[in-house]
């Protein structure tokens, strides 16, 4: 399929319109975060634009966390961790570009190994190891 050669402002407006349509589809249930993630992994330009923008905002939040707490690692879990490289790579690049060099050099930003199951597994472990409240 040939690519349209649009001026920058037209491309930006088209991308914003496509993202707005996608947001409406997500809100109405016609699309899901999983389906958008699959589309992004397949190279869909609108889905990639959505995940790039989300990654940018996530990266800004991570930068604030790094600046305030100076952690050795930031682990991104939950459903966000399943979004793939586009989101995590954009978040990582944005975060590391926004913090002071010494802080950026000492931190790694990774997706959680348990993906979106970490919360559920942690709750199950807590339930299994906790003493009952009611006797």
PyMOL commands that set and color helices and strands:
alter all, ss='L'
color gray80, all
select helices_A, chain A and resi 8-28+33-41+45-69+78-82+85-98+101-105+115-129
alter helices_A, ss='H'
color red, helices_A
select strands_A, chain A and resi 73-76+108-111
alter strands_A, ss='S'
color yellow, strands_A
deselect
rebuild
show_as cartoon
